[in-house]
Amino acid sequence: MHRELTVPLPERAYPIRIGRGLLSDPAELAAAIPARQVLILSNEIVAAHYLERVTGALADRQLSVCVLPDGEIQKSWDNAGKVLAALAEMKARRDALLVALGGGVIGDLGGFCASLWMRGIGFVQLPTTLLAMVDSSVGGKTAVNLPQGKNLVGAFWQPRAVLADLDTLATLPEREYRAGLAEVVKYGAIGDTAFFEWLEAQADALLAREPEIVAEAVERSCRHKAGVVVRDEREEGERALLNFGHTFGHAIEAHGAYRSHLHGEAVAIGMVMAARVSGALGLAPATDADRLAELLGRLGLPLARPADLGHVRMIEWMQLDKKNRAGELRLVLWRGVGQAFVTPVDVTALASALAESGV
């Protein structure tokens, strides 16, 4: 049975469909992708599994395909140029649609290019990873990375629809699946104690990929994300809470040249660091940080920063974060499970808290 919810943005509302067999249903795809001109963007791994069924369902359209290698490093200026060149090659009009078939990298890159072509064309998200289903496919944040930092060039550009086919998780490697669970945990950590407790109770079922438990986790995560996006689409306030752990995590990703850690792995480490720093600053009980670390550890996620990334260098990376204002470092910290907030943090105080907390 399919689950459906809506991101009810004024004049730009769009559906999120969650279920099994969505990519095998021509009617579902045709309804979500009504344009005559369609560019499908994917990566080599996902395309090998799912591209044929998508192109088959859209055989009556003018189709073009752009397939890139896999990996976070592909979310680059160079590849944005390749996608835009593919749109030019197919002579895409303003009523064309770009379809992002893949994980967060493909979704972010595809949405970014859709926002640029002819000052903006529609795009549809077909997320094939857990992380993309629960986070990056919803909300319209698109970007490419630079060597100096992650997601530094981007745009807010909402999709026309999101179709999350849970069957695609069957081909998702274990490491990628577990990385997606970090973003699921985030929703409980920042503002929903009951969801956090449910995740603690269902950790084993999530690891076993029990269909109904996974579907429930995806739906509840999407509902959280959709609610926040509607209240703060441009990240001027509440939406920044969705970056819990991300400032630390992005530093870890950039330090590793986007090769050493998957995004969800870096976020898991970052959430533990944010929780430990909150404790060291006297903002939250240390026991809640222990509880968070225990859940993430049960889900098979890393908890410690890279040994070659010292606190000084980490803070240097963090100072490029987009939440910062007027040279002031702003972090998402918490008062405990379900109580995240954004606050300015003095660099010297942060350095001391990092050393004191042992992270």
MARVEX-232053 format. One record per residue (C-alpha): x, y, z. Coordinates in nm, 3 decimals, padded with zeros to 5 digits, always signed. Each point is the difference from the previous one (the first is absolute). Example, Ala and Ser with C-alpha at 12.3 -4.5 7.8 and 13.67 -1.06 7.14 Angstrom:
BEGIN
+---------+---------+---------+
|      px |      py |      pz |
+---------+---------+---------+
| +01.230 | -00.450 | +00.780 |
| +00.137 | +00.344 | -00.066 |
+---------+---------+---------+
END
This chain:
BEGIN
+---------+---------+---------+
|      px |      py |      pz |
+---------+---------+---------+
| +00.000 | +00.000 | +00.000 |
| +00.135 | +00.340 | -00.097 |
| +00.031 | +00.288 | +00.242 |
| -00.043 | +00.358 | -00.120 |
| +00.054 | +00.339 | +00.153 |
| +00.030 | +00.352 | -00.133 |
| +00.251 | +00.279 | +00.043 |
| -00.264 | +00.277 | +00.006 |
| +00.205 | +00.298 | -00.112 |
| -00.214 | +00.287 | -00.134 |
| -00.026 | -00.032 | -00.382 |
| +00.275 | -00.268 | +00.001 |
| -00.158 | -00.287 | +00.192 |
| +00.119 | -00.344 | -00.107 |
| -00.065 | -00.362 | +00.093 |
| +00.231 | -00.254 | +00.162 |
| -00.094 | -00.356 | -00.089 |
| +00.150 | -00.281 | +00.211 |
| -00.050 | -00.363 | -00.082 |
| +00.116 | -00.309 | -00.183 |
| +00.003 | -00.043 | -00.377 |
| -00.032 | +00.369 | -00.087 |
| +00.276 | -00.016 | -00.262 |
| -00.160 | -00.308 | -00.153 |
| -00.336 | +00.173 | -00.043 |
| -00.022 | +00.192 | -00.330 |
| -00.312 | +00.181 | +00.117 |
| +00.176 | +00.131 | +00.314 |
| +00.297 | +00.124 | -00.200 |
| -00.211 | +00.152 | -00.275 |
| -00.209 | +00.190 | +00.254 |
| +00.307 | +00.137 | +00.179 |
| +00.185 | +00.083 | -00.323 |
| -00.250 | +00.164 | -00.237 |
| +00.249 | +00.186 | -00.225 |
| +00.071 | -00.100 | -00.358 |
| +00.371 | +00.081 | +00.026 |
| +00.176 | -00.185 | +00.282 |
| +00.365 | -00.023 | +00.103 |
| +00.071 | -00.287 | +00.238 |
| +00.307 | +00.052 | +00.218 |
| +00.141 | -00.302 | +00.180 |
| +00.324 | -00.170 | +00.099 |
| +00.156 | -00.318 | -00.135 |
| -00.101 | -00.221 | +00.291 |
| -00.363 | +00.111 | +00.020 |
| -00.041 | +00.009 | -00.379 |
| +00.103 | -00.364 | -00.027 |
| -00.290 | -00.096 | +00.229 |
| -00.280 | +00.244 | -00.079 |
| +00.058 | +00.214 | -00.308 |
| -00.159 | -00.245 | -00.245 |
| -00.328 | -00.021 | +00.187 |
| -00.025 | +00.380 | +00.024 |
| +00.080 | +00.056 | -00.368 |
| -00.243 | -00.277 | -00.090 |
| -00.282 | +00.169 | +00.188 |
| +00.078 | +00.328 | -00.179 |
| +00.061 | -00.147 | -00.346 |
| -00.249 | +00.236 | -00.162 |
| +00.200 | +00.307 | +00.109 |
| +00.300 | +00.177 | -00.149 |
| +00.257 | -00.152 | +00.235 |
| +00.365 | +00.076 | +00.062 |
| +00.220 | -00.165 | +00.260 |
| +00.307 | +00.125 | +00.189 |
| +00.179 | -00.262 | +00.211 |
| +00.287 | +00.095 | +00.231 |
| +00.239 | -00.203 | +00.216 |
| -00.102 | -00.064 | +00.361 |
| +00.122 | +00.192 | +00.304 |
| -00.022 | +00.331 | +00.187 |
| +00.296 | +00.131 | -00.198 |
| -00.224 | +00.005 | -00.308 |
| -00.206 | +00.289 | +00.145 |
| +00.225 | +00.250 | -00.174 |
| +00.004 | +00.301 | -00.230 |
| +00.140 | -00.215 | -00.278 |
| -00.291 | -00.241 | +00.016 |
| -00.251 | +00.283 | +00.021 |
| +00.146 | +00.113 | -00.331 |
| -00.051 | -00.347 | -00.144 |
| -00.364 | -00.007 | +00.106 |
| -00.065 | +00.347 | -00.143 |
| +00.173 | -00.106 | -00.323 |
| -00.235 | -00.301 | -00.017 |
| -00.298 | +00.234 | +00.033 |
| +00.141 | +00.216 | -00.278 |
| +00.064 | -00.303 | -00.219 |
| -00.364 | -00.108 | +00.028 |
| -00.115 | +00.357 | -00.062 |
| -00.195 | -00.004 | +00.325 |
| -00.278 | +00.255 | +00.019 |
| -00.130 | +00.171 | +00.312 |
| -00.271 | -00.264 | +00.032 |
| +00.255 | -00.284 | +00.010 |
| +00.052 | -00.206 | +00.316 |
| +00.319 | -00.128 | +00.156 |
| -00.042 | -00.331 | +00.182 |
| +00.252 | -00.079 | +00.276 |
| +00.028 | -00.379 | +00.030 |
| +00.242 | -00.078 | +00.282 |
| +00.116 | +00.106 | +00.342 |
| +00.076 | +00.335 | +00.155 |
| +00.282 | +00.088 | -00.238 |
| -00.215 | -00.049 | -00.309 |
| -00.297 | +00.176 | +00.162 |
| +00.204 | +00.302 | +00.111 |
| +00.184 | +00.031 | -00.331 |
| -00.314 | -00.054 | -00.208 |
| -00.202 | +00.254 | +00.193 |
| +00.283 | +00.253 | -00.021 |
| +00.023 | -00.036 | -00.378 |
| -00.380 | +00.016 | -00.035 |
| +00.006 | +00.332 | +00.189 |
| +00.253 | +00.141 | -00.248 |
| -00.128 | -00.118 | -00.338 |
| -00.197 | +00.283 | -00.162 |
| -00.027 | +00.153 | +00.350 |
| -00.178 | -00.305 | +00.131 |
| -00.176 | -00.311 | -00.127 |
| -00.190 | -00.264 | +00.193 |
| +00.160 | -00.308 | +00.147 |
| -00.117 | -00.319 | +00.164 |
| +00.178 | -00.198 | +00.269 |
| +00.018 | -00.380 | -00.026 |
| +00.215 | -00.071 | +00.308 |
| +00.161 | -00.344 | +00.016 |
| +00.187 | +00.025 | +00.332 |
| -00.142 | +00.021 | +00.349 |
| +00.182 | +00.327 | +00.065 |
| -00.149 | +00.162 | -00.310 |
| -00.349 | -00.129 | +00.082 |
| -00.007 | +00.143 | +00.352 |
| +00.198 | +00.318 | -00.053 |
| +00.158 | +00.136 | -00.317 |
| -00.287 | -00.071 | -00.243 |
| -00.241 | +00.212 | +00.206 |
| +00.026 | +00.373 | +00.049 |
| +00.166 | +00.144 | -00.309 |
| +00.355 | +00.056 | +00.123 |
| +00.230 | -00.059 | -00.297 |
| +00.373 | +00.053 | -00.030 |
| +00.343 | -00.097 | -00.122 |
| +00.317 | -00.030 | +00.207 |
| +00.324 | +00.194 | -00.026 |
| +00.342 | -00.111 | +00.124 |
| -00.038 | +00.265 | +00.271 |
| -00.320 | -00.150 | +00.140 |
| -00.324 | -00.187 | -00.053 |
| -00.313 | +00.146 | -00.162 |
| +00.149 | +00.347 | -00.028 |
| -00.165 | +00.069 | -00.337 |
| -00.368 | -00.076 | -00.031 |
| -00.360 | +00.111 | -00.021 |
| -00.336 | -00.064 | +00.159 |
| -00.199 | -00.175 | -00.273 |
| -00.293 | -00.221 | +00.093 |
| -00.076 | -00.322 | -00.192 |
| -00.334 | -00.059 | -00.170 |
| -00.035 | -00.341 | +00.166 |
| +00.190 | -00.259 | +00.204 |
| -00.049 | -00.374 | -00.060 |
| +00.177 | -00.212 | +00.261 |
| -00.007 | -00.361 | -00.117 |
| +00.097 | -00.209 | +00.302 |
| +00.086 | -00.292 | -00.229 |
| +00.317 | +00.185 | -00.099 |
| +00.133 | -00.048 | +00.353 |
| +00.042 | -00.371 | -00.077 |
| +00.299 | +00.082 | -00.222 |
| +00.143 | +00.261 | +00.239 |
| +00.330 | -00.113 | +00.157 |
| -00.005 | -00.043 | +00.377 |
| +00.236 | +00.289 | +00.062 |
| -00.217 | +00.237 | -00.206 |
| -00.315 | -00.118 | +00.176 |
| +00.147 | +00.055 | +00.345 |
| +00.120 | +00.345 | -00.102 |
| -00.360 | +00.090 | -00.084 |
| -00.110 | -00.102 | +00.348 |
| +00.207 | +00.287 | +00.141 |
| -00.236 | +00.251 | -00.162 |
| -00.299 | -00.192 | +00.138 |
| +00.144 | +00.022 | +00.352 |
| +00.055 | +00.372 | -00.051 |
| -00.375 | +00.070 | -00.011 |
| -00.050 | -00.155 | +00.340 |
| +00.307 | +00.167 | +00.142 |
| -00.097 | +00.353 | -00.098 |
| -00.367 | +00.012 | +00.091 |
| -00.190 | -00.323 | +00.054 |
| +00.078 | -00.199 | +00.313 |
| -00.276 | -00.251 | -00.076 |
| +00.151 | -00.075 | -00.342 |
| +00.344 | -00.036 | +00.159 |
| -00.143 | -00.253 | +00.247 |
| -00.171 | -00.185 | -00.287 |
| +00.335 | -00.021 | -00.182 |
| +00.165 | -00.139 | +00.311 |
| -00.271 | -00.266 | +00.017 |
| +00.014 | -00.081 | -00.371 |
| +00.377 | +00.017 | -00.059 |
| +00.031 | -00.374 | -00.067 |
| -00.299 | +00.002 | -00.235 |
| +00.143 | +00.296 | -00.189 |
| +00.332 | -00.179 | -00.042 |
| -00.188 | -00.306 | -00.127 |
| -00.182 | +00.228 | -00.250 |
| -00.340 | -00.123 | +00.111 |
| -00.231 | +00.152 | -00.265 |
| -00.269 | +00.155 | +00.220 |
| +00.250 | +00.139 | +00.250 |
| +00.210 | +00.154 | -00.280 |
| -00.312 | +00.147 | -00.162 |
| -00.105 | +00.151 | +00.334 |
| +00.345 | +00.149 | +00.056 |
| +00.004 | +00.153 | -00.349 |
| -00.349 | +00.145 | +00.033 |
| +00.058 | +00.147 | +00.345 |
| +00.332 | +00.151 | -00.111 |
| -00.160 | +00.154 | -00.310 |
| -00.284 | +00.144 | +00.209 |
| +00.253 | +00.165 | +00.229 |
| +00.196 | +00.139 | -00.293 |
| -00.309 | +00.121 | -00.185 |
| -00.132 | +00.178 | +00.308 |
| +00.324 | +00.185 | +00.057 |
| +00.034 | +00.094 | -00.368 |
| -00.349 | +00.150 | -00.011 |
| +00.069 | +00.208 | +00.310 |
| +00.347 | +00.114 | -00.110 |
| +00.071 | -00.076 | -00.366 |
| +00.308 | +00.223 | -00.032 |
| +00.170 | -00.104 | +00.323 |
| -00.040 | +00.331 | +00.176 |
| -00.078 | -00.160 | +00.336 |
| -00.141 | -00.342 | +00.092 |
| +00.129 | -00.183 | -00.309 |
| +00.356 | +00.046 | +00.123 |
| -00.082 | -00.259 | +00.267 |
| +00.006 | -00.264 | -00.275 |
| +00.375 | +00.060 | -00.011 |
| +00.055 | -00.156 | +00.342 |
| +00.340 | -00.167 | -00.024 |
| +00.051 | +00.128 | -00.353 |
| +00.246 | +00.280 | +00.072 |
| +00.237 | -00.249 | +00.160 |
| -00.091 | -00.261 | -00.262 |
| +00.065 | +00.224 | -00.298 |
| +00.344 | +00.079 | +00.142 |
| +00.072 | -00.373 | +00.020 |
| -00.117 | -00.051 | -00.360 |
| +00.202 | +00.291 | -00.135 |
| +00.310 | -00.107 | +00.193 |
| -00.026 | -00.342 | -00.163 |
| -00.046 | +00.157 | -00.346 |
| -00.352 | -00.155 | -00.006 |
| +00.152 | -00.349 | -00.023 |
| +00.062 | -00.118 | +00.357 |
| -00.353 | +00.015 | +00.146 |
| -00.349 | -00.031 | -00.137 |
| -00.217 | +00.301 | +00.082 |
| -00.208 | -00.190 | +00.255 |
| +00.312 | -00.136 | +00.169 |
| +00.140 | +00.351 | +00.035 |
| -00.334 | +00.126 | +00.134 |
| -00.009 | -00.279 | +00.259 |
| +00.343 | +00.104 | +00.128 |
| -00.106 | +00.364 | -00.017 |
| -00.314 | -00.059 | +00.206 |
| +00.203 | -00.171 | +00.272 |
| +00.247 | +00.289 | -00.005 |
| -00.282 | +00.257 | +00.023 |
| -00.156 | -00.189 | +00.291 |
| +00.335 | -00.033 | +00.183 |
| +00.081 | +00.369 | -00.058 |
| -00.346 | +00.091 | +00.135 |
| +00.083 | -00.194 | +00.315 |
| +00.343 | +00.161 | +00.035 |
| -00.159 | +00.345 | -00.032 |
| -00.248 | -00.084 | +00.276 |
| -00.300 | +00.003 | -00.233 |
| -00.105 | -00.364 | +00.019 |
| +00.045 | -00.309 | +00.216 |
| +00.284 | -00.228 | -00.104 |
| -00.234 | -00.298 | +00.034 |
| -00.197 | +00.115 | -00.306 |
| +00.318 | +00.008 | -00.207 |
| +00.069 | -00.354 | +00.121 |
| -00.349 | -00.102 | -00.103 |
| +00.044 | +00.145 | -00.349 |
| +00.338 | -00.166 | -00.043 |
| -00.145 | -00.332 | +00.113 |
| -00.280 | +00.011 | -00.257 |
| +00.231 | +00.101 | -00.285 |
| +00.245 | -00.269 | +00.104 |
| -00.275 | -00.262 | -00.001 |
| -00.080 | +00.106 | -00.355 |
| +00.359 | -00.068 | -00.102 |
| +00.106 | +00.362 | -00.048 |
| +00.341 | +00.148 | +00.084 |
| +00.025 | +00.222 | +00.307 |
| +00.353 | +00.147 | -00.004 |
| +00.154 | +00.269 | -00.218 |
| +00.296 | -00.094 | -00.220 |
| +00.322 | -00.025 | +00.198 |
| +00.179 | +00.234 | -00.242 |
| -00.260 | +00.277 | +00.036 |
| +00.096 | +00.213 | +00.297 |
| -00.223 | +00.253 | +00.171 |
| +00.175 | +00.303 | -00.150 |
| -00.040 | -00.123 | -00.356 |
| -00.358 | -00.109 | +00.067 |
| -00.092 | +00.350 | +00.120 |
| +00.161 | +00.147 | -00.312 |
| -00.225 | -00.216 | -00.218 |
| -00.303 | +00.090 | +00.214 |
| +00.056 | +00.371 | -00.046 |
| -00.116 | -00.036 | -00.363 |
| -00.340 | -00.132 | +00.111 |
| -00.300 | +00.176 | -00.155 |
| -00.173 | +00.059 | +00.336 |
| +00.276 | +00.233 | +00.113 |
| -00.081 | +00.372 | +00.009 |
| +00.235 | +00.300 | +00.006 |
| +00.298 | -00.221 | +00.075 |
| -00.180 | -00.161 | +00.294 |
| -00.004 | -00.379 | +00.029 |
| -00.356 | -00.130 | +00.042 |
| -00.063 | -00.362 | +00.094 |
| -00.300 | -00.225 | +00.047 |
| +00.039 | -00.130 | +00.355 |
| -00.255 | -00.152 | +00.238 |
| -00.134 | -00.003 | +00.355 |
| -00.052 | -00.373 | -00.028 |
| -00.190 | -00.246 | -00.219 |
| -00.270 | +00.182 | -00.196 |
| +00.118 | +00.350 | +00.096 |
| +00.233 | +00.140 | -00.268 |
| +00.060 | +00.371 | -00.048 |
| +00.230 | +00.235 | -00.193 |
| +00.247 | +00.209 | +00.193 |
| +00.313 | +00.208 | -00.058 |
| +00.311 | -00.160 | +00.143 |
| +00.328 | +00.178 | +00.065 |
| +00.285 | -00.176 | -00.178 |
| +00.213 | -00.010 | +00.315 |
| -00.289 | -00.146 | +00.199 |
| -00.059 | -00.259 | -00.271 |
| +00.364 | -00.104 | +00.001 |
| -00.011 | -00.041 | +00.377 |
| -00.326 | -00.197 | -00.016 |
| +00.140 | -00.232 | -00.266 |
| +00.307 | -00.068 | +00.214 |
| -00.204 | -00.044 | +00.318 |
| -00.253 | -00.235 | -00.159 |
| +00.268 | -00.224 | -00.150 |
| -00.158 | -00.011 | -00.346 |
+---------+---------+---------+
END
